Amino acid sequence: MKITDLFVRTGNAIAAQAPDALMVAGAGAVSYGVYLVSVPAGYIVAGAFLLVGGWLLAQGSR
C-alpha cells in the first residue's frame, strides 16, 4: 500500500464522518447558547437533542 492510498482512504473516512460531527457540534453550540440565557432550559434543550438523536439512530437501524 502506498502512502497516497493511505491519505485517500483517510480523507474519505473523514469526509464520511464530517456531517455527523458538524451536527453534534451544532447541537452543542445551541444547547450552550440556551444555557447562557437560562441554565435549566439549556439542560432541557440538550436532553431534547439527545432524545431526537437516539430516535434517529433507532430509526436508521430498522
A tleap script that builds the chain and sets N, CA, C and O, in Angstrom:
source leaprc.protein.ff14SB
mol = sequence {
  NMET LYS ILE THR ASP LEU PHE VAL ARG THR
  GLY ASN ALA ILE ALA ALA GLN ALA PRO ASP
  ALA LEU MET VAL ALA GLY ALA GLY ALA VAL
  SER TYR GLY VAL TYR LEU VAL SER VAL PRO
  ALA GLY TYR ILE VAL ALA GLY ALA PHE LEU
  LEU VAL GLY GLY TRP LEU LEU ALA GLN GLY
  SER CARG
}
set mol.1.N position { 0.847 -1.176 0.000 }
set mol.1.CA position { 0.000 0.000 0.000 }
set mol.1.C position { 0.894 1.240 0.000 }
set mol.1.O position { 1.832 1.360 0.788 }
set mol.2.N position { 0.573 2.138 -0.893 }
set mol.2.CA position { 1.327 3.383 -0.979 }
set mol.2.C position { 0.795 4.380 0.027 }
set mol.2.O position { -0.339 4.282 0.497 }
set mol.3.N position { 1.641 5.336 0.343 }
set mol.3.CA position { 1.241 6.386 1.292 }
set mol.3.C position { 0.106 7.229 0.721 }
set mol.3.O position { -0.737 7.718 1.473 }
set mol.4.N position { 0.075 7.404 -0.587 }
set mol.4.CA position { -1.008 8.191 -1.192 }
set mol.4.C position { -2.343 7.478 -1.034 }
set mol.4.O position { -3.371 8.128 -0.843 }
set mol.5.N position { -2.342 6.150 -1.111 }
set mol.5.CA position { -3.575 5.397 -0.888 }
set mol.5.C position { -4.075 5.592 0.545 }
set mol.5.O position { -5.276 5.712 0.787 }
set mol.6.N position { -3.136 5.619 1.482 }
set mol.6.CA position { -3.493 5.838 2.877 }
set mol.6.C position { -4.117 7.214 3.066 }
set mol.6.O position { -5.109 7.355 3.781 }
set mol.7.N position { -3.541 8.225 2.430 }
set mol.7.CA position { -4.094 9.573 2.518 }
set mol.7.C position { -5.494 9.648 1.910 }
set mol.7.O position { -6.372 10.315 2.457 }
set mol.8.N position { -5.704 8.977 0.799 }
set mol.8.CA position { -7.011 8.985 0.145 }
set mol.8.C position { -8.042 8.294 1.039 }
set mol.8.O position { -9.150 8.802 1.214 }
set mol.9.N position { -7.686 7.149 1.599 }
set mol.9.CA position { -8.609 6.424 2.479 }
set mol.9.C position { -8.925 7.232 3.733 }
set mol.9.O position { -10.068 7.245 4.192 }
set mol.10.N position { -7.924 7.903 4.286 }
set mol.10.CA position { -8.136 8.728 5.475 }
set mol.10.C position { -9.046 9.909 5.150 }
set mol.10.O position { -9.945 10.235 5.925 }
set mol.11.N position { -8.816 10.544 4.015 }
set mol.11.CA position { -9.665 11.662 3.593 }
set mol.11.C position { -11.099 11.230 3.372 }
set mol.11.O position { -12.025 11.955 3.732 }
set mol.12.N position { -11.297 10.063 2.787 }
set mol.12.CA position { -12.653 9.554 2.576 }
set mol.12.C position { -13.346 9.252 3.896 }
set mol.12.O position { -14.540 9.507 4.048 }
set mol.13.N position { -12.595 8.706 4.855 }
set mol.13.CA position { -13.175 8.406 6.167 }
set mol.13.C position { -13.570 9.685 6.891 }
set mol.13.O position { -14.628 9.745 7.519 }
set mol.14.N position { -12.730 10.702 6.808 }
set mol.14.CA position { -13.048 11.981 7.455 }
set mol.14.C position { -14.262 12.625 6.790 }
set mol.14.O position { -15.136 13.159 7.472 }
set mol.15.N position { -14.315 12.573 5.464 }
set mol.15.CA position { -15.446 13.164 4.742 }
set mol.15.C position { -16.749 12.453 5.074 }
set mol.15.O position { -17.808 13.080 5.087 }
set mol.16.N position { -16.688 11.160 5.340 }
set mol.16.CA position { -17.902 10.415 5.680 }
set mol.16.C position { -18.416 10.779 7.069 }
set mol.16.O position { -19.622 10.728 7.309 }
set mol.17.N position { -17.528 11.145 7.981 }
set mol.17.CA position { -17.918 11.455 9.350 }
set mol.17.C position { -18.173 12.939 9.587 }
set mol.17.O position { -18.740 13.302 10.618 }
set mol.18.N position { -17.778 13.789 8.678 }
set mol.18.CA position { -17.884 15.239 8.872 }
set mol.18.C position { -19.314 15.726 9.121 }
set mol.18.O position { -19.514 16.538 10.024 }
set mol.19.N position { -20.320 15.267 8.361 }
set mol.19.CA position { -21.674 15.777 8.630 }
set mol.19.C position { -22.159 15.451 10.045 }
set mol.19.O position { -22.783 16.291 10.694 }
set mol.20.N position { -21.878 14.249 10.521 }
set mol.20.CA position { -22.297 13.880 11.875 }
set mol.20.C position { -21.583 14.728 12.916 }
set mol.20.O position { -22.196 15.177 13.885 }
set mol.21.N position { -20.298 14.945 12.718 }
set mol.21.CA position { -19.532 15.757 13.666 }
set mol.21.C position { -20.042 17.195 13.686 }
set mol.21.O position { -20.114 17.813 14.748 }
set mol.22.N position { -20.390 17.726 12.532 }
set mol.22.CA position { -20.922 19.084 12.475 }
set mol.22.C position { -22.285 19.191 13.148 }
set mol.22.O position { -22.571 20.193 13.804 }
set mol.23.N position { -23.128 18.175 12.994 }
set mol.23.CA position { -24.434 18.204 13.641 }
set mol.23.C position { -24.298 18.135 15.160 }
set mol.23.O position { -25.021 18.830 15.875 }
set mol.24.N position { -23.388 17.311 15.657 }
set mol.24.CA position { -23.168 17.218 17.095 }
set mol.24.C position { -22.619 18.536 17.633 }
set mol.24.O position { -23.042 19.003 18.690 }
set mol.25.N position { -21.683 19.132 16.910 }
set mol.25.CA position { -21.130 20.417 17.342 }
set mol.25.C position { -22.200 21.508 17.321 }
set mol.25.O position { -22.243 22.351 18.217 }
set mol.26.N position { -23.051 21.495 16.318 }
set mol.26.CA position { -24.135 22.478 16.246 }
set mol.26.C position { -25.126 22.311 17.380 }
set mol.26.O position { -25.575 23.303 17.953 }
set mol.27.N position { -25.477 21.076 17.718 }
set mol.27.CA position { -26.392 20.830 18.832 }
set mol.27.C position { -25.760 21.292 20.140 }
set mol.27.O position { -26.434 21.857 21.001 }
set mol.28.N position { -24.475 21.050 20.277 }
set mol.28.CA position { -23.777 21.518 21.485 }
set mol.28.C position { -23.750 23.031 21.574 }
set mol.28.O position { -23.928 23.593 22.655 }
set mol.29.N position { -23.530 23.697 20.446 }
set mol.29.CA position { -23.491 25.159 20.437 }
set mol.29.C position { -24.855 25.756 20.767 }
set mol.29.O position { -24.943 26.730 21.514 }
set mol.30.N position { -25.911 25.179 20.218 }
set mol.30.CA position { -27.261 25.669 20.517 }
set mol.30.C position { -27.586 25.451 21.999 }
set mol.30.O position { -28.117 26.341 22.663 }
set mol.31.N position { -27.264 24.265 22.503 }
set mol.31.CA position { -27.528 23.975 23.920 }
set mol.31.C position { -26.768 24.929 24.823 }
set mol.31.O position { -27.310 25.415 25.816 }
set mol.32.N position { -25.522 25.198 24.486 }
set mol.32.CA position { -24.720 26.110 25.299 }
set mol.32.C position { -25.275 27.534 25.235 }
set mol.32.O position { -25.297 28.234 26.247 }
set mol.33.N position { -25.718 27.959 24.071 }
set mol.33.CA position { -26.303 29.288 23.942 }
set mol.33.C position { -27.562 29.436 24.779 }
set mol.33.O position { -27.769 30.465 25.424 }
set mol.34.N position { -28.400 28.413 24.770 }
set mol.34.CA position { -29.600 28.447 25.605 }
set mol.34.C position { -29.213 28.406 27.080 }
set mol.34.O position { -29.852 29.059 27.906 }
set mol.35.N position { -28.178 27.648 27.415 }
set mol.35.CA position { -27.678 27.555 28.789 }
set mol.35.C position { -27.234 28.923 29.299 }
set mol.35.O position { -27.444 29.251 30.467 }
set mol.36.N position { -26.622 29.721 28.424 }
set mol.36.CA position { -26.190 31.055 28.830 }
set mol.36.C position { -27.365 31.962 29.164 }
set mol.36.O position { -27.247 32.857 30.001 }
set mol.37.N position { -28.500 31.729 28.509 }
set mol.37.CA position { -29.692 32.530 28.782 }
set mol.37.C position { -30.401 32.003 30.032 }
set mol.37.O position { -30.783 32.778 30.908 }
set mol.38.N position { -30.572 30.690 30.107 }
set mol.38.CA position { -31.275 30.069 31.234 }
set mol.38.C position { -30.687 28.682 31.460 }
set mol.38.O position { -30.749 27.825 30.578 }
set mol.39.N position { -30.120 28.464 32.633 }
set mol.39.CA position { -29.442 27.197 32.919 }
set mol.39.C position { -30.382 26.000 32.778 }
set mol.39.O position { -30.022 25.049 32.083 }
set mol.40.N position { -31.568 25.992 33.398 }
set mol.40.CA position { -32.440 24.821 33.246 }
set mol.40.C position { -32.863 24.579 31.797 }
set mol.40.O position { -32.949 23.433 31.356 }
set mol.41.N position { -33.124 25.650 31.063 }
set mol.41.CA position { -33.519 25.492 29.665 }
set mol.41.C position { -32.392 24.891 28.842 }
set mol.41.O position { -32.648 24.128 27.910 }
set mol.42.N position { -31.152 25.219 29.169 }
set mol.42.CA position { -30.017 24.630 28.460 }
set mol.42.C position { -29.963 23.126 28.623 }
set mol.42.O position { -29.696 22.403 27.664 }
set mol.43.N position { -30.215 22.649 29.840 }
set mol.43.CA position { -30.240 21.201 30.075 }
set mol.43.C position { -31.423 20.540 29.367 }
set mol.43.O position { -31.303 19.426 28.858 }
set mol.44.N position { -32.550 21.222 29.337 }
set mol.44.CA position { -33.717 20.672 28.651 }
set mol.44.C position { -33.458 20.558 27.161 }
set mol.44.O position { -33.795 19.543 26.551 }
set mol.45.N position { -32.866 21.579 26.566 }
set mol.45.CA position { -32.560 21.545 25.130 }
set mol.45.C position { -31.541 20.449 24.831 }
set mol.45.O position { -31.679 19.732 23.840 }
set mol.46.N position { -30.526 20.314 25.673 }
set mol.46.CA position { -29.537 19.251 25.466 }
set mol.46.C position { -30.196 17.882 25.547 }
set mol.46.O position { -29.900 17.003 24.738 }
set mol.47.N position { -31.081 17.696 26.511 }
set mol.47.CA position { -31.800 16.427 26.621 }
set mol.47.C position { -32.684 16.159 25.420 }
set mol.47.O position { -32.784 15.022 24.960 }
set mol.48.N position { -33.322 17.196 24.912 }
set mol.48.CA position { -34.159 17.032 23.721 }
set mol.48.C position { -33.314 16.623 22.517 }
set mol.48.O position { -33.721 15.762 21.738 }
set mol.49.N position { -32.138 17.238 22.362 }
set mol.49.CA position { -31.256 16.842 21.268 }
set mol.49.C position { -30.833 15.381 21.408 }
set mol.49.O position { -30.767 14.658 20.414 }
set mol.50.N position { -30.548 14.945 22.634 }
set mol.50.CA position { -30.152 13.549 22.850 }
set mol.50.C position { -31.303 12.596 22.542 }
set mol.50.O position { -31.095 11.539 21.946 }
set mol.51.N position { -32.513 12.967 22.946 }
set mol.51.CA position { -33.672 12.126 22.638 }
set mol.51.C position { -33.899 12.005 21.129 }
set mol.51.O position { -34.138 10.912 20.616 }
set mol.52.N position { -33.822 13.121 20.435 }
set mol.52.CA position { -34.021 13.104 18.982 }
set mol.52.C position { -32.901 12.316 18.305 }
set mol.52.O position { -33.155 11.554 17.372 }
set mol.53.N position { -31.669 12.496 18.770 }
set mol.53.CA position { -30.558 11.745 18.192 }
set mol.53.C position { -30.711 10.252 18.400 }
set mol.53.O position { -30.458 9.468 17.484 }
set mol.54.N position { -31.122 9.849 19.592 }
set mol.54.CA position { -31.360 8.434 19.846 }
set mol.54.C position { -32.482 7.873 18.995 }
set mol.54.O position { -32.393 6.752 18.494 }
set mol.55.N position { -33.541 8.658 18.832 }
set mol.55.CA position { -34.653 8.223 17.994 }
set mol.55.C position { -34.206 8.055 16.537 }
set mol.55.O position { -34.571 7.080 15.880 }
set mol.56.N position { -33.419 9.004 16.040 }
set mol.56.CA position { -32.932 8.900 14.666 }
set mol.56.C position { -32.020 7.701 14.469 }
set mol.56.O position { -32.081 7.036 13.434 }
set mol.57.N position { -31.171 7.417 15.461 }
set mol.57.CA position { -30.323 6.233 15.370 }
set mol.57.C position { -31.144 4.967 15.381 }
set mol.57.O position { -30.825 4.021 14.661 }
set mol.58.N position { -32.196 4.925 16.179 }
set mol.58.CA position { -33.061 3.745 16.225 }
set mol.58.C position { -33.800 3.569 14.908 }
set mol.58.O position { -33.986 2.439 14.456 }
set mol.59.N position { -34.221 4.656 14.287 }
set mol.59.CA position { -34.910 4.558 13.009 }
set mol.59.C position { -33.975 4.074 11.899 }
set mol.59.O position { -34.390 3.357 10.989 }
set mol.60.N position { -32.709 4.479 11.991 }
set mol.60.CA position { -31.736 4.076 10.973 }
set mol.60.C position { -31.370 2.617 11.050 }
set mol.60.O position { -30.920 2.048 10.056 }
set mol.61.N position { -31.547 1.984 12.211 }
set mol.61.CA position { -31.162 0.580 12.363 }
set mol.61.C position { -32.241 -0.369 11.870 }
set mol.61.O position { -32.014 -1.577 11.807 }
set mol.62.N position { -33.394 0.144 11.522 }
set mol.62.CA position { -34.505 -0.722 11.044 }
set mol.62.C position { -34.353 -1.041 9.592 }
set mol.62.O position { -35.185 -1.750 9.026 }
savepdb mol mol.pdb
quit
